[in-house]
Amino acid sequence: MTFCIFKYTLENKTGNKGEQQLDILVKKEKIFDNIVAVSGTKKEAIRTISRLCAKQTMLDATQLEEAFWKREEWDSTGCGEGIAIPHAIIKEIDEVQLFIVRFRYPIEWESFDDKKVDIAFAIIAPEEKGQEKYLVFLSRLARKLVDEKFIADFRNCRSTEAVYQYVKNELE
């Protein structure tokens, strides 16, 4: 099993930095390439993401799908430029988990720029423990995803290994 850990400094309640570390584990096994959402709809894409995540976490796919939709109903997680960040809060896990899904065919996602989504950075986070880490990581990822060079270079990755190495080098 190959993985990398992302460490980010969090501020504690007094505003001092460096007393906590944010560890996000990314595994090659959680990077999915050339995935087909059969109907090409957001509904099918979220169902597919839920099933992929369930296989890696031993969580229930239906529970994951419901959790992703709970967040999606609040506002679309399509963040533009063909990228979505679906995320779910699950009480049965203890750590933030990132899954990267690249779709073979772009999906209608109701993104603010109306572009179809071909890349999803799916995040599953614990309900209570780790919420601060989750929010910091989500913010960090969102900042990276507005970097045009990051997006272009990411899209140029032609294999799961290339995606893994690129993400590891860029976010480590």
Backbone hydrogen bonds in HBPLUS format (Angstrom, degrees):
<---DONOR---> <-ACCEPTOR-->    atom                        ^
c    i                          cat <-CA-CA->   ^        H-A-AA   ^      H-
h    n   atom  resd res      DA  || num        DHA   H-A  angle D-A-AA Bond
n    s   type  num  typ     dist DA aas  dist angle  dist       angle   num
A0028-LYS N   A0002-THR O   3.12 MM  26  5.89 159.3  2.17 149.4 152.9     1
A0004-CYS N   A0026-VAL O   2.93 MM  22  5.47 147.7  2.04 145.9 156.1     2
A0026-VAL N   A0004-CYS O   2.95 MM  22  5.47 168.8  1.96 163.3 167.0     3
A0006-PHE N   A0024-ILE O   2.93 MM  18  5.00 156.4  1.99 132.3 139.5     4
A0024-ILE N   A0006-PHE O   3.03 MM  18  5.00 143.5  2.17 129.1 140.3     5
A0008-TYR N   A0022-LEU O   3.16 MM  14  4.94 134.6  2.37 118.2 131.2     6
A0022-LEU N   A0008-TYR O   2.92 MM  14  4.94 141.5  2.07 138.7 149.5     7
A0012-ASN N   A0016-ASN O   2.97 MM   4  5.63 166.9  1.99 153.3 154.7     8
A0015-GLY N   A0012-ASN O   2.89 MM   3  5.33 162.3  1.92 118.3 123.9     9
A0030-LYS N   A0027-LYS O   2.91 MM   3  5.32 161.5  1.94 112.3 118.5    10
A0031-ILE N   A0028-LYS O   3.05 MM   3  5.39 153.2  2.13 120.9 119.3    11
A0100-ILE N   A0030-LYS O   2.92 MM  70  6.39 158.8  1.96 155.0 162.1    12
A0032-PHE N   A0100-ILE O   2.70 MM  68  6.07 169.8  1.71 169.7 173.0    13
A0102-ARG N   A0032-PHE O   2.80 MM  70  6.17 161.8  1.83 163.0 169.4    14
A0035-ILE N   A0102-ARG O   2.97 MM  67  6.15 167.1  1.99 152.2 151.0    15
A0104-ARG N   A0035-ILE O   2.77 MM  69  5.40 160.3  1.81 135.4 139.8    16
A0040-GLY N   A0037-ALA O   2.76 MM   3  5.22 138.1  1.94 117.9 131.7    17
A0045-ALA N   A0041-THR O   2.88 MM   4  6.15 153.5  1.95 147.5 156.1    18
A0046-ILE N   A0042-LYS O   2.84 MM   4  6.07 163.2  1.87 157.1 159.8    19
A0047-ARG N   A0043-LYS O   3.03 MM   4  6.24 154.7  2.09 143.4 151.0    20
A0048-THR N   A0044-GLU O   2.86 MM   4  6.04 155.2  1.92 145.7 152.5    21
A0049-ILE N   A0045-ALA O   2.84 MM   4  6.10 164.0  1.87 152.6 156.8    22
A0050-SER N   A0046-ILE O   2.91 MM   4  6.01 160.3  1.94 145.5 151.1    23
A0051-ARG N   A0047-ARG O   3.02 MM   4  6.28 154.6  2.08 146.2 152.4    24
A0052-LEU N   A0048-THR O   2.97 MM   4  6.25 162.3  2.01 154.5 159.2    25
A0053-CYS N   A0049-ILE O   2.90 MM   4  6.10 164.9  1.92 155.8 160.0    26
A0054-ALA N   A0050-SER O   2.86 MM   4  5.96 154.1  1.93 144.4 152.3    27
A0055-LYS N   A0051-ARG O   3.08 MM   4  6.29 155.2  2.14 147.6 152.5    28
A0056-GLN N   A0053-CYS O   3.14 MM   3  5.28 126.6  2.44  98.5 111.9    29
A0057-THR N   A0053-CYS O   2.99 MM   4  6.13 135.0  2.19 147.9 160.8    30
A0058-MET N   A0054-ALA O   2.82 MM   4  5.29 140.4  1.98 148.9 152.2    31
A0064-LEU N   A0060-ASP O   3.01 MM   4  6.33 159.2  2.05 153.4 159.5    32
A0065-GLU N   A0061-ALA O   2.86 MM   4  6.07 162.3  1.90 148.9 154.0    33
A0066-GLU N   A0062-THR O   2.94 MM   4  6.16 162.2  1.98 150.6 155.0    34
A0067-ALA N   A0063-GLN O   2.99 MM   4  6.22 153.5  2.07 144.9 152.3    35
A0068-PHE N   A0064-LEU O   2.84 MM   4  6.14 158.9  1.88 157.6 163.2    36
A0069-TRP N   A0065-GLU O   2.95 MM   4  6.18 159.5  2.00 149.5 155.2    37
A0070-LYS N   A0066-GLU O   2.87 MM   4  6.07 145.3  1.99 142.5 152.5    38
A0071-ARG N   A0067-ALA O   3.35 MM   4  6.64 157.6  2.40 145.7 148.8    39
A0072-GLU N   A0068-PHE O   2.95 MM   4  6.17 155.6  2.01 144.1 152.2    40
A0073-GLU N   A0069-TRP O   2.79 MM   4  5.86 148.3  1.89 152.8 157.3    41
A0074-TRP N   A0071-ARG O   3.14 MM   3  5.40 136.6  2.34 102.3 113.7    42
A0085-ILE N   A0077-THR O   2.94 MM   8  5.31 158.3  1.99 137.1 141.6    43
A0079-CYS N   A0083-ILE O   2.86 MM   4  5.83 143.0  2.00 143.1 155.2    44
A0083-ILE N   A0080-GLY O   3.10 MM   3  5.62 153.9  2.17 114.8 122.0    45
A0118-ASP N   A0082-GLY O   2.92 MM  36  5.50 157.3  1.98 134.2 134.1    46
A0119-ILE N   A0082-GLY O   3.16 MM  37  6.38 149.6  2.26 164.1 170.8    47
A0084-ALA N   A0119-ILE O   2.96 MM  35  6.43 149.6  2.06 153.5 163.0    48
A0121-PHE N   A0084-ALA O   2.93 MM  37  6.36 161.1  1.96 160.4 161.9    49
A0123-ILE N   A0086-PRO O   2.95 MM  37  6.46 155.8  2.01 150.5 158.5    50
A0088-ALA N   A0123-ILE O   2.90 MM  35  6.41 149.0  2.00 154.0 164.0    51
A0125-ALA N   A0088-ALA O   2.87 MM  37  6.26 163.0  1.90 163.5 169.4    52
A0090-ILE N   A0125-ALA O   2.82 MM  35  6.08 165.1  1.84 167.0 172.3    53
A0097-GLN N   A0124-ILE O   2.84 MM  27  5.22 159.9  1.88 155.9 161.9    54
A0124-ILE N   A0097-GLN O   2.94 MM  27  5.22 160.1  1.98 148.6 155.1    55
A0099-PHE N   A0122-ALA O   2.76 MM  23  4.98 155.4  1.82 154.6 160.0    56
A0122-ALA N   A0099-PHE O   2.76 MM  23  4.98 138.6  1.93 151.9 158.3    57
A0101-VAL N   A0120-ALA O   2.81 MM  19  5.06 168.6  1.83 156.5 160.1    58
A0120-ALA N   A0101-VAL O   2.78 MM  19  5.06 162.0  1.81 152.9 158.5    59
A0103-PHE N   A0118-ASP O   2.81 MM  15  4.89 153.8  1.87 134.5 142.8    60
A0107-ILE N   A0117-VAL O   2.71 MM  10  4.93 158.1  1.76 134.8 141.2    61
A0117-VAL N   A0107-ILE O   2.71 MM  10  4.93 157.6  1.76 148.3 146.2    62
A0114-ASP N   A0111-SER O   2.95 MM   3  4.99 161.8  1.98 109.9 115.1    63
A0131-GLN N   A0128-GLU O   3.27 MM   3  5.83 151.1  2.36 143.5 137.9    64
A0134-TYR N   A0130-GLY O   2.91 MM   4  6.13 158.4  1.96 154.3 160.8    65
A0135-LEU N   A0131-GLN O   2.97 MM   4  6.22 164.0  2.00 153.2 156.0    66
A0136-VAL N   A0132-GLU O   2.99 MM   4  6.17 160.8  2.02 151.3 156.7    67
A0137-PHE N   A0133-LYS O   2.88 MM   4  6.03 163.7  1.91 151.4 156.3    68
A0138-LEU N   A0134-TYR O   2.85 MM   4  6.01 164.0  1.88 152.7 157.6    69
A0139-SER N   A0135-LEU O   3.00 MM   4  6.08 157.5  2.05 141.8 147.8    70
A0140-ARG N   A0136-VAL O   2.91 MM   4  6.12 158.8  1.96 148.4 154.6    71
A0141-LEU N   A0137-PHE O   2.82 MM   4  6.03 165.7  1.84 157.9 161.2    72
A0142-ALA N   A0138-LEU O   2.94 MM   4  6.07 161.8  1.97 146.1 151.6    73
A0143-ARG N   A0139-SER O   2.99 MM   4  6.24 153.6  2.06 147.6 154.2    74
A0144-LYS N   A0140-ARG O   3.12 MM   4  6.43 154.3  2.19 146.1 152.7    75
A0145-LEU N   A0141-LEU O   2.98 MM   4  6.25 149.3  2.07 150.2 159.3    76
A0146-VAL N   A0143-ARG O   3.34 MM   3  5.58 162.9  2.37 104.8 109.8    77
A0147-ASP N   A0144-LYS O   3.03 MM   3  5.35 160.1  2.07 111.5 117.3    78
A0151-ILE N   A0147-ASP O   3.06 MM   4  6.41 165.1  2.08 160.4 164.1    79
A0152-ALA N   A0148-GLU O   2.91 MM   4  6.07 166.9  1.92 150.3 154.3    80
A0153-ASP N   A0149-LYS O   2.85 MM   4  5.95 170.3  1.86 154.9 158.0    81
A0154-PHE N   A0150-PHE O   2.84 MM   4  5.93 155.9  1.90 147.8 155.4    82
A0155-ARG N   A0151-ILE O   2.91 MM   4  6.11 162.3  1.94 152.4 156.7    83
A0156-ASN N   A0152-ALA O   3.12 MM   4  6.36 133.4  2.34 138.7 151.0    84
A0156-ASN N   A0153-ASP O   3.14 MM   3  5.05 130.5  2.39  92.5 106.0    85
A0157-CYS N   A0154-PHE O   3.07 MM   3  5.45 161.1  2.10 111.1 117.1    86
A0163-VAL N   A0159-SER O   2.93 MM   4  6.25 158.0  1.98 151.1 157.1    87
A0164-TYR N   A0160-THR O   2.88 MM   4  6.09 168.2  1.90 154.4 157.6    88
A0165-GLN N   A0161-GLU O   2.92 MM   4  6.14 169.9  1.93 153.9 156.3    89
A0166-TYR N   A0162-ALA O   2.92 MM   4  5.99 160.0  1.96 146.5 152.5    90
A0167-VAL N   A0163-VAL O   2.88 MM   4  6.03 176.4  1.88 161.1 162.2    91
A0168-LYS N   A0164-TYR O   2.88 MM   4  5.95 163.3  1.91 151.8 157.4    92
A0169-ASN N   A0165-GLN O   2.93 MM   4  6.06 163.5  1.96 146.8 151.1    93
A0170-GLU N   A0166-TYR O   2.88 MM   4  6.03 155.7  1.93 153.6 160.7    94
A0171-LEU N   A0167-VAL O   2.90 MM   4  5.79 158.4  1.95 152.3 156.5    95
A0172-GLU N   A0168-LYS O   3.07 MM   4  5.47 131.8  2.32 138.2 145.0    96
